[in-house]
């Protein structure tokens, strides 16, 4: 009887094997260069999911939406009321012709309805990203005409009925990042943009039509680094910590169906043996040998923008 290896086990075991410098830790038939290449691919593949998780935990680790600029608890909007500073790094690089409205949604208990206003002709878009940093829906001027609308984000496997006038949007993962952007024509335009931003609302499905307000204060986790940019936090992880976190996240956010090529390669590496790396040893993939004048660069951002 064959034992099915879960994606999480594959991620942790295959990456640990490939990253281990010892020849004895490599599965038979896997040459050193192949091991390095597999490690590199696994690291690139895992990077967006780990970065999204670190970003989410930092951005939502506040008691209220008014406690810190550009941050808000889960299922609440954090509206940027003015241009972000040039050195802001909550994401890799902000746009400077829009004001942002960020929200991290937890759909594990129930769907959340995202309501958008009639913008009166002002350009806006509300990209919705899953935890792999892939955009799966973008209500806004270009796609929905800029008119008022209600969109229920449904977690994987959810079944039920929605209120009349609420459109279903199936989310690939149970945690979603909403990155609203509203056209901005300079500081003199702030008041008009704020009016549009105030029209973006989030309502748990069970509270639809009841006018429920967000909680007064959410718990704060003192272990979360609130200052170091997420990219620096992820780039500073050693291999064991990085892939352990990735494996844990896969249990909640499974791979997409079209991710099978990297998963098959990881399975073929012999990862089902379940070996792990030695804690405390740096296991970041070694740089690829390059020609003079060229540098191997590690990713500094996920696929999101």
Order of alpha helices (4+ residues) and beta strands (2+ residues): alpha-alpha-beta-beta-beta-beta-beta-alpha-beta-beta-beta-alpha-beta-alpha-alpha-alpha
